[in-house]
Amino acid sequence: MKTYDIAVIGAGPAGATFARLAAESGRKILVIDGSDKYGKPCGGLLAPDAQKVLAGFDLTLPRDILADPQIFAVRTIDLPKKIVKYYSRMYLNMDRKRFDEWLVSLIPDNADTVKAHCRSIAKNGRGYTVTYKNDSGEYSARCRYLVGADGANSIVRRTFFDTDIMYYVAIQQWFECSGQVDPFYSCIFDPETSESCSWSIHKDKYFIFGGSFAPEKCREMFERQKQRLSCMDGFCFGEPIRTEACKVYRPRKMSDFCTGEGNVFLIGEAAGFISPSSFEGISSAMKSGTMLAEAFLGGGNIYENYNRKALALKLKMYAKCYKRPFMYEPVLRELVMRSGVTAIDVKA
């Protein structure tokens, strides 16, 4: 059984960023990359906050990560009220799977990265035993420090910390585009099927539609919302070529943000760092991964240093809870949309 200083569970933006930076400490690091064939179900947009983090690292985005087309406005739809407004957005349309793979490729060779799924974690004296499995078999490794970067379904959070945090099930389908279409990016609100939001975007030759739904009857509500949208311009749902789903957190209180304790740390969405209003999580994933790496590279108590650094991020995420009603409460949303504040005129 191999022994490491740090085991990182998850190699998304949080885990890959942490491992890349923490490798400078000279510690022996194991990264368990449990991503599947297609990556995480999401719209695959790189928000300005995430772009700013990459700029701070002086990283340039490879061209093959970008997807066509680049769209500069979001078509916002209040489905029951039949209100449609356009708002300017500076997102980058990208292939999320390739983006994650690129971040993993930046991890130095002195860290061991394996493609596997973590099966179990057990406290073992002063350290931890991590068991993981891939097509080659089942393996175990020992580590002194444990980092949970494995998203809303985090085995690290489930094993060691409170998981009483509200969540949705994100469901997304891919459709092939046939013929000439006018590409668009949309954000859809339909309280009859979900108290959250849905999205659609064109990506190369595909049209993607997805949304976040309450766990109970999530697939039924997803299909009902598709049916309700089918009469709107641009929403041509054929036979899906792929259906994806995952758990997504919706933090509502400060205690939902958990950075860990002792020698166990949480970063990214595993720590609750995801916007409760927009569900954007890439920027806070990379930020929290950076904060934890800096805590390892600095002196003193690692957890206390990380927790102190992460306080501003916790407060920023919590503050977004107060923005959420203006997006999701039907009466407030209608007032905002009908007012036309920050909306733009779009000419055909």
C-alpha positions in Angstrom: 0.0 0.0 0.0 1.4 3.4 -1.0 1.7 6.2 1.4 1.2 9.9 0.6 1.2 13.2 2.5 -2.0 14.4 0.8 -4.8 12.5 -0.9 -7.1 14.7 -3.1 -10.5 13.2 -3.9 -11.8 14.8 -7.1 -9.9 16.5 -9.9 -12.3 19.2 -11.1 -11.4 22.9 -11.0 -11.0 22.8 -7.1 -8.9 19.6 -6.8 -6.8 20.2 -9.9 -6.0 23.8 -8.9 -5.1 22.7 -5.3 -2.9 19.9 -6.5 -1.1 22.0 -9.1 -0.2 24.7 -6.5 0.4 22.4 -3.4 2.9 20.3 -5.4 5.3 23.1 -4.9 5.5 22.2 -1.2 7.4 19.0 -2.0 4.7 16.9 -0.3 3.8 13.6 -1.9 0.3 14.0 -3.4 -2.3 11.5 -4.7 -5.1 12.9 -6.9 -8.1 10.6 -7.5 -9.9 11.8 -10.7 -13.4 10.3 -10.6 -14.8 12.3 -13.6 -16.8 10.2 -16.0 -16.7 10.0 -19.8 -18.6 13.3 -20.4 -17.7 15.4 -17.3 -20.1 17.4 -15.1 -23.6 18.2 -16.5 -23.6 22.0 -16.7 -24.0 24.7 -19.4 -20.2 24.8 -19.8 -19.8 28.6 -19.6 -16.8 30.3 -18.1 -18.0 33.3 -16.1 -16.0 36.6 -15.7 -15.1 35.7 -12.1 -13.5 32.4 -13.3 -11.8 34.3 -16.2 -10.3 36.6 -13.6 -8.9 33.7 -11.5 -7.2 32.3 -14.6 -5.8 35.7 -15.4 -4.3 35.8 -11.9 -2.5 32.6 -12.6 -1.3 34.1 -16.0 -2.9 31.1 -17.7 -4.1 31.3 -21.3 -7.0 29.1 -22.4 -6.2 26.7 -25.2 -8.3 27.3 -28.3 -9.6 23.7 -28.6 -11.4 24.2 -25.2 -13.7 26.9 -26.7 -17.0 25.9 -28.4 -18.9 27.7 -31.1 -20.6 30.1 -31.0 -19.6 32.8 -28.5 -22.9 34.4 -27.4 -23.0 37.7 -25.6 -26.6 37.9 -24.4 -28.8 35.7 -22.3 -32.4 35.3 -23.3 -34.2 35.3 -20.0 -37.6 33.7 -20.0 -40.4 33.8 -17.4 -42.4 31.0 -18.8 -45.8 31.5 -17.0 -45.8 35.3 -17.4 -44.5 35.0 -21.0 -41.9 37.7 -20.4 -38.7 37.6 -22.4 -35.8 39.9 -21.8 -32.2 40.0 -23.0 -29.2 40.8 -20.7 -25.6 41.2 -21.7 -23.3 38.5 -20.4 -19.5 38.1 -20.9 -19.3 34.3 -20.6 -17.0 32.1 -22.6 -18.7 29.1 -24.3 -16.5 26.1 -23.8 -16.3 22.3 -23.6 -16.5 21.7 -19.9 -14.9 18.2 -20.1 -11.9 19.5 -22.1 -11.6 22.4 -19.6 -11.4 20.0 -16.7 -8.9 17.8 -18.5 -6.7 20.8 -19.3 -6.6 21.8 -15.6 -5.6 18.3 -14.7 -2.8 18.4 -17.3 -1.3 21.3 -15.4 -0.7 19.2 -12.3 3.1 18.5 -12.0 4.5 15.0 -12.5 5.6 14.8 -8.9 1.9 14.3 -8.0 0.3 10.9 -8.8 -3.0 11.3 -10.7 -5.2 8.2 -11.2 -8.5 7.8 -12.9 -10.7 6.0 -10.4 -13.7 6.3 -8.1 -13.2 6.6 -4.4 -15.1 3.8 -2.7 -14.4 4.4 1.0 -12.3 6.5 3.5 -11.4 5.3 7.0 -9.5 7.0 9.8 -6.3 5.1 10.5 -4.3 6.2 13.5 -3.0 9.7 12.7 -3.9 9.4 9.1 -6.5 8.0 6.6 -6.9 5.0 4.3 -8.5 5.7 1.0 -9.8 2.9 -1.2 -10.5 3.5 -4.8 -11.4 1.4 -7.9 -11.0 1.6 -11.6 -11.0 -0.9 -14.5 -7.6 -2.3 -13.4 -8.9 -3.2 -9.9 -9.3 -1.9 -6.4 -6.5 -0.2 -4.5 -5.8 1.5 -1.2 -3.5 4.3 -0.1 -2.6 5.9 3.2 -2.3 9.6 3.7 -1.8 12.2 6.5 -4.0 14.9 5.0 -7.3 14.4 3.1 -8.8 16.9 0.7 -12.4 16.6 -0.5 -12.8 18.2 -3.9 -15.5 15.8 -5.1 -18.5 18.1 -5.5 -22.0 18.0 -4.0 -22.0 14.2 -3.7 -18.7 14.3 -1.7 -17.8 11.1 0.0 -15.4 13.1 2.2 -18.2 15.4 3.4 -20.6 12.5 3.9 -18.0 10.5 5.9 -16.7 13.3 8.2 -19.1 16.2 8.3 -22.8 17.4 8.3 -24.5 17.0 4.9 -27.8 18.6 5.8 -27.7 21.1 3.0 -30.4 21.7 0.4 -29.7 20.3 -3.0 -31.3 19.9 -6.4 -30.8 17.3 -9.2 -29.4 18.9 -12.3 -30.5 17.1 -15.5 -29.2 17.9 -18.9 -29.8 16.5 -22.4 -27.9 17.0 -25.6 -29.6 17.2 -29.0 -28.1 17.2 -32.5 -28.8 20.4 -34.4 -30.3 19.7 -37.9 -30.5 22.4 -40.5 -29.9 26.1 -40.1 -30.6 27.4 -36.6 -30.2 30.7 -34.8 -28.0 29.9 -31.8 -28.9 31.4 -28.4 -28.2 31.1 -24.7 -31.2 31.2 -22.4 -32.1 31.1 -18.7 -35.6 29.8 -18.0 -37.8 30.3 -14.9 -40.9 28.1 -14.6 -42.1 27.7 -11.0 -44.8 25.2 -12.1 -42.0 22.6 -12.6 -39.1 23.9 -10.6 -38.4 26.6 -8.0 -34.9 26.8 -9.5 -33.8 27.7 -13.1 -33.1 25.9 -16.4 -30.7 26.8 -19.2 -30.1 26.1 -22.9 -27.1 26.8 -25.1 -25.8 25.8 -28.5 -22.4 24.2 -28.4 -20.8 23.4 -31.8 -23.3 21.1 -33.6 -25.3 20.4 -30.4 -28.2 22.0 -28.6 -28.1 21.5 -24.8 -31.0 21.9 -22.4 -30.8 21.4 -18.7 -32.2 22.5 -15.4 -32.1 22.0 -11.6 -35.1 20.3 -10.0 -36.3 19.1 -6.6 -35.1 15.5 -6.1 -38.7 14.2 -5.8 -40.1 13.7 -9.4 -37.1 15.5 -10.9 -37.2 13.6 -14.2 -41.0 14.0 -14.5 -40.7 17.8 -14.0 -37.8 18.0 -16.4 -39.9 16.3 -19.2 -42.9 18.5 -18.4 -40.8 21.7 -18.6 -39.5 20.5 -22.0 -43.1 20.0 -23.2 -44.0 23.5 -22.0 -41.0 25.1 -23.8 -41.6 23.2 -27.1 -44.0 25.9 -28.3 -41.4 28.6 -28.0 -39.1 29.7 -30.8 -35.8 27.8 -30.9 -36.7 25.0 -28.5 -36.8 22.1 -30.9 -36.5 18.9 -28.9 -35.8 15.8 -30.9 -34.5 12.5 -29.6 -31.7 13.2 -27.1 -28.4 11.7 -27.8 -27.2 11.9 -24.2 -28.8 12.5 -20.8 -26.7 13.5 -17.8 -27.6 14.1 -14.1 -25.8 15.1 -10.9 -26.5 16.6 -7.5 -26.0 20.4 -7.0 -26.0 22.2 -3.7 -28.0 25.3 -2.9 -26.5 26.9 0.2 -28.9 28.9 2.4 -27.1 29.5 5.7 -23.5 30.1 6.9 -23.3 26.6 8.4 -23.8 25.1 4.8 -20.2 26.3 4.1 -17.9 23.7 5.6 -14.1 24.0 5.1 -13.3 20.9 7.2 -11.6 20.2 10.5 -8.2 18.9 11.7 -6.4 17.2 8.8 -9.5 16.9 6.6 -10.3 19.8 4.2 -13.2 20.6 1.8 -12.9 22.8 -1.2 -15.1 23.8 -4.1 -18.7 22.6 -4.1 -17.9 19.9 -1.5 -17.4 22.8 0.9 -20.7 24.5 -0.3 -18.8 27.0 -2.4 -21.3 27.5 -5.2 -23.5 30.6 -6.0 -27.0 30.0 -4.6 -28.3 32.5 -7.2 -26.6 31.6 -10.5 -25.1 28.1 -9.5 -21.7 29.3 -10.9 -19.1 27.3 -9.1 -15.9 27.2 -11.2 -14.5 30.5 -9.8 -15.1 29.7 -6.2 -13.7 26.2 -6.8 -10.4 27.5 -8.1 -10.3 30.2 -5.4 -10.8 27.8 -2.5 -8.3 25.4 -4.0 -5.8 28.2 -4.2 -6.5 29.2 -0.5 -5.9 25.7 0.8 -2.7 25.4 -1.3 -1.5 28.6 0.2 -2.3 27.3 3.7 -0.2 24.2 3.0 2.7 26.3 1.6 2.6 28.7 4.6 3.6 28.1 8.2 1.4 27.4 11.2 -1.8 25.5 11.6 -3.0 24.6 8.1 -6.7 24.3 8.9 -6.8 27.6 10.8 -5.0 29.4 8.0 -7.3 28.0 5.3 -10.4 28.7 7.3 -9.3 32.3 7.8 -8.5 32.7 4.1 -11.9 31.2 3.2 -14.0 33.5 5.4 -14.3 36.2 2.7 -15.5 33.6 0.2 -18.1 32.2 2.6 -19.4 35.7 3.2 -19.5 36.4 -0.6 -21.5 33.2 -1.3 -23.8 33.8 1.7 -24.5 37.4 0.4 -25.8 35.9 -2.9 -28.6 34.3 -0.9 -30.1 37.8 -0.7 -29.9 38.2 -4.4 -31.7 35.0 -5.1 -35.3 36.3 -4.3 -35.0 38.9 -7.1 -34.4 36.0 -9.5 -36.6 33.3 -8.2 -39.5 34.8 -6.3 -42.2 35.2 -9.1 -43.5 38.6 -8.1 -40.1 40.2 -7.6 -38.8 38.6 -10.8 -41.7 40.0 -12.7 -41.1 43.5 -11.3 -37.4 43.4 -12.2 -38.0 42.0 -15.7 -40.9 44.4 -16.6 -38.8 47.3 -15.3 -36.2 46.6 -18.0 -33.4 47.5 -15.6 -30.0 46.4 -17.2 -31.9 44.7 -20.0 -30.7 45.3 -23.6 -32.6 45.8 -26.8 -32.0 43.0 -29.3 -32.8 43.6 -33.0 -33.4 40.7 -35.3 
